[in-house]
Structure formats: structure tokens, C-alpha cells
């Protein structure tokens, strides 16, 4: 078993005792999350459906200890080619949007309900839901941004302990669990090519900026 890394002692570091320093709790959480995400991805890579189809699961992007988890239904072509969610058009649109809202991109983690390209357009199977529930448990976000009605129904089917049904109304931050809030918005991939759809996505997504601005700075 590998020992946890320790911080370099500093003269005025309150966690320093003698020549050893107590690791910062944030670093310990990050190390744990990285390890657990890696183990989850190994399980995803063993998907027999992907092996039979000659494809690979599309992995998440962003910080595994993010405050905000973005969840959309499935991958687009660029994401399948790169193997990373929110790569290409959807990722660029989200980046521009959060910049306008004053949200730090480093607090975001993006993932999919249907991670396996061979399952595109279908209903999620048990493995999809197990993987998504595991991601939520690992990341422990303070807000989930749920993109589209299919994604909303999939998350409701997880039956996360102490969770409440996600609101069908979009653009309003609501309680999901005692520790996590939720914001339902249109699917980003369905909102890219039509001007009214773009405006509606932005009108609903901007609630993320209000939520972020109201969060305490610690």
C-alpha cells in the first residue's frame, strides 16, 4: 500500500510538527478521488459491449473534486473520437458560457449518462446507472447541472439516498439531497444549431452564475 504524500514543512504552517507536516485535507480528498476515478475507468474499459463494437467508453473531464458536475445524455462525434466528454462544440460552448458568468472552469466536472458509444440513443442499462452513481459519490459535487429531460429521468432512477425528484422546470436551482443542489437545463447538444434553442439554454444555464456568486468563498 502506497503511503499518502506529505506536505513540505513550512515555518509558519499550522499543520507542521517537527520535521513532518500533516497533509492538507484538500490534497487527501483529491488523491482519493483520482484513485477512485481511475478504478472506475478501468471497470468501464472492461465493458464487453464496447469490446464487441470496437469502441471505447467516453471518459469524464474536469476535476474529480469539482463543486459542479455537468451531466448530459450521450457523447457527440468529437467526444467519441477524443474519448473525453464535453470535448469539441459542447465543451467550447460551456467554456464561453461559464466565462460570461464568472464561474471558474476548474470547479467543473463533466460526464455522460451513456458513456459507451455503442449504446448511443438507447435507454441506460444497469452499468450506465451504476457508473454514474459511483461518479457522483466520488466527486461529491455541491451542484449537479442536469442537461435534458432524458438525463433528468435517468438521475431520478438512481434512487440516491435522501434525494428528492428533480424538478421538470428548467432554470431553477433546487434541493436534490441534503448536500447537493440541482439545476435542470436543456441538453447542450440539442441547443447548438437553432437560435431560439441557444437562447433558451443560456436563459436557463445562467442560474449557475447566480448560484456560484452566492456560494461562500471557502
C-alpha positions as CSV (number, residue, x, y, z in Angstrom):
1,X,0.0,0.0,0.0
2,X,1.4,3.4,-1.0
3,X,1.8,6.0,1.7
4,X,-0.1,9.3,1.4
5,X,2.2,12.2,0.3
6,X,3.1,14.7,2.9
7,X,3.4,18.4,2.5
8,X,6.8,20.2,2.7
9,X,7.2,21.7,6.2
10,X,6.9,25.5,6.3
11,X,8.0,27.6,9.3
12,X,4.5,29.2,9.8
13,X,2.5,26.2,8.7
14,X,0.0,25.4,11.5
15,X,0.0,21.8,10.3
16,X,3.7,21.4,10.8
17,X,5.0,19.4,13.8
18,X,8.8,18.9,14.0
19,X,10.1,17.8,10.6
20,X,6.8,16.3,9.3
21,X,3.7,18.1,8.1
22,X,0.1,16.9,8.1
23,X,-1.2,16.6,4.5
24,X,-3.7,19.2,3.6
25,X,-7.2,17.7,3.7
26,X,-8.0,19.0,0.2
27,X,-4.9,17.2,-1.1
28,X,-6.0,14.0,0.6
29,X,-9.5,14.3,-0.9
30,X,-8.0,14.9,-4.3
31,X,-5.7,11.9,-4.1
32,X,-8.6,9.7,-3.1
33,X,-10.8,10.9,-5.8
34,X,-8.1,10.4,-8.5
35,X,-7.6,6.9,-7.4
36,X,-11.3,6.0,-7.3
37,X,-12.0,7.6,-10.7
38,X,-9.1,5.6,-12.2
39,X,-10.5,2.4,-10.8
40,X,-13.9,3.3,-12.2
41,X,-12.4,4.0,-15.6
42,X,-10.7,0.6,-15.5
43,X,-14.1,-1.0,-15.0
44,X,-15.6,1.0,-17.8
45,X,-12.7,-0.1,-20.1
46,X,-13.7,-3.7,-19.5
47,X,-17.2,-3.1,-21.0
48,X,-17.9,-6.2,-23.2
49,X,-20.3,-4.2,-25.4
50,X,-17.5,-1.7,-26.3
51,X,-15.1,-4.6,-26.9
52,X,-17.6,-6.3,-29.3
53,X,-18.3,-3.0,-31.1
54,X,-14.6,-2.0,-31.3
55,X,-15.3,1.2,-29.4
56,X,-14.1,2.7,-26.1
57,X,-16.1,4.4,-23.3
58,X,-16.0,8.2,-23.3
59,X,-14.4,9.4,-20.0
60,X,-15.3,12.3,-17.9
61,X,-13.4,15.7,-18.0
62,X,-12.5,18.1,-15.3
63,X,-11.6,18.0,-11.6
64,X,-12.7,14.8,-9.7
65,X,-13.4,17.0,-6.6
66,X,-15.4,19.6,-8.5
67,X,-18.1,21.7,-6.9
68,X,-20.2,21.5,-10.1
69,X,-21.0,18.3,-12.1
70,X,-22.3,18.7,-15.6
71,X,-24.3,15.6,-16.8
72,X,-25.5,15.2,-20.3
73,X,-27.2,12.3,-22.1
74,X,-24.5,11.0,-24.5
75,X,-21.4,11.8,-26.5
76,X,-21.2,13.7,-29.8
77,X,-18.8,12.7,-32.6
78,X,-15.9,14.8,-31.4
79,X,-16.2,13.3,-27.9
80,X,-16.2,9.8,-29.2
81,X,-13.2,10.5,-31.3
82,X,-11.3,12.0,-28.4
83,X,-12.7,9.7,-25.7
84,X,-13.4,12.7,-23.5
85,X,-16.8,14.2,-22.6
86,X,-17.5,17.9,-23.3
87,X,-14.8,18.0,-25.9
88,X,-15.5,20.0,-29.1
89,X,-18.6,22.1,-29.7
90,X,-20.3,21.4,-26.4
91,X,-17.2,22.0,-24.3
92,X,-16.4,25.2,-26.2
93,X,-20.0,26.4,-25.6
94,X,-19.8,25.6,-21.9
95,X,-16.4,27.3,-21.6
96,X,-17.7,30.5,-23.2
97,X,-20.8,30.4,-21.0
98,X,-19.0,30.0,-17.7
99,X,-16.6,32.7,-18.6
100,X,-19.5,35.1,-19.2
101,X,-21.0,34.0,-15.8
102,X,-17.7,34.5,-13.9
103,X,-17.6,30.8,-13.0
104,X,-14.1,29.3,-12.5
105,X,-13.8,26.4,-15.0
106,X,-11.6,24.5,-12.6
107,X,-14.7,23.8,-10.4
108,X,-16.4,21.8,-13.2
109,X,-16.6,18.1,-13.9
110,X,-18.4,16.9,-17.0
111,X,-19.7,13.4,-17.6
112,X,-22.4,11.4,-19.5
113,X,-25.2,9.1,-18.8
114,X,-24.5,6.8,-21.8
115,X,-20.7,6.5,-21.7
116,X,-20.4,3.7,-24.3
117,X,-20.7,4.9,-27.9
118,X,-22.3,1.6,-29.0
119,X,-25.2,2.4,-26.7
120,X,-25.9,5.8,-28.2
121,X,-29.6,6.7,-28.3
122,X,-30.7,3.8,-26.2
123,X,-32.0,3.7,-22.6
124,X,-29.3,3.3,-19.9
125,X,-28.6,-0.2,-18.7
126,X,-27.6,-1.1,-15.1
127,X,-23.9,-0.5,-15.7
128,X,-24.6,3.1,-17.0
129,X,-26.5,3.9,-13.9
130,X,-24.0,2.2,-11.6
131,X,-21.1,4.2,-13.1
132,X,-23.0,7.5,-12.9
133,X,-24.0,6.9,-9.3
134,X,-20.3,6.0,-8.5
135,X,-19.1,9.2,-10.1
136,X,-21.5,11.3,-8.0
137,X,-20.3,9.5,-4.9
138,X,-16.6,10.1,-5.7
139,X,-16.8,13.7,-6.8
140,X,-19.3,14.8,-4.2
141,X,-20.4,17.9,-6.1
142,X,-22.4,20.7,-4.4
143,X,-24.4,21.2,-7.6
144,X,-25.4,18.9,-10.5
145,X,-26.3,20.5,-13.8
146,X,-28.7,18.1,-15.5
147,X,-28.9,18.5,-19.2
148,X,-32.1,17.4,-20.8
149,X,-35.2,15.5,-19.8
150,X,-33.8,12.0,-20.5
151,X,-30.9,12.8,-18.2
152,X,-33.2,14.1,-15.5
153,X,-35.2,10.8,-15.6
154,X,-32.0,8.7,-15.5
155,X,-30.8,10.5,-12.5
156,X,-34.1,10.1,-10.7
157,X,-33.9,6.4,-11.4
158,X,-30.6,6.2,-9.4
159,X,-32.6,6.5,-6.1
160,X,-29.7,8.2,-4.4
161,X,-30.3,8.1,-0.6
162,X,-32.3,11.1,0.7
163,X,-32.7,12.5,-2.8
164,X,-35.8,14.3,-4.0
165,X,-37.3,14.0,-7.5
166,X,-35.6,16.5,-9.8
167,X,-37.9,19.3,-11.0
168,X,-39.2,19.2,-14.5
169,X,-39.0,23.0,-14.5
170,X,-35.7,24.2,-16.0
171,X,-33.5,27.1,-15.0
172,X,-34.2,26.9,-11.2
173,X,-31.7,25.6,-8.6
174,X,-33.5,23.2,-6.3
175,X,-32.5,20.8,-3.5
176,X,-31.7,17.3,-4.6
177,X,-30.1,15.8,-1.5
178,X,-29.3,17.5,1.8
179,X,-25.8,18.2,0.5
180,X,-26.4,18.6,-3.2
181,X,-28.5,21.0,-5.3
182,X,-29.6,20.6,-8.9
183,X,-30.1,22.7,-11.9
184,X,-32.0,21.3,-14.9
185,X,-31.3,22.9,-18.2
186,X,-31.9,21.9,-21.9
187,X,-29.5,19.4,-23.5
188,X,-26.5,21.3,-24.7
189,X,-26.1,19.1,-27.9
190,X,-29.8,19.9,-28.8
191,X,-29.2,23.6,-28.3
192,X,-26.3,24.3,-30.6
193,X,-27.8,24.8,-34.1
194,X,-31.0,26.8,-33.6
195,X,-31.1,30.3,-32.3
196,X,-34.1,30.0,-30.1
197,X,-32.7,26.9,-28.6
198,X,-29.4,28.6,-27.9
199,X,-31.2,31.5,-26.2
200,X,-33.3,29.1,-24.1
201,X,-30.2,27.2,-23.0
202,X,-28.5,30.4,-22.0
203,X,-31.5,31.7,-20.1
204,X,-31.7,28.5,-18.0
205,X,-27.9,27.9,-17.6
206,X,-27.3,31.4,-16.3
207,X,-28.8,30.3,-13.0
208,X,-25.4,28.6,-12.5
209,X,-23.8,32.0,-12.3
210,X,-26.2,33.2,-9.6
211,X,-25.6,30.0,-7.6
212,X,-21.8,30.3,-7.9
213,X,-21.8,34.0,-6.9
214,X,-23.9,33.2,-3.8
215,X,-21.5,30.5,-2.6
216,X,-19.3,31.4,0.4
217,X,-15.6,31.8,-0.5
218,X,-14.4,28.7,1.4
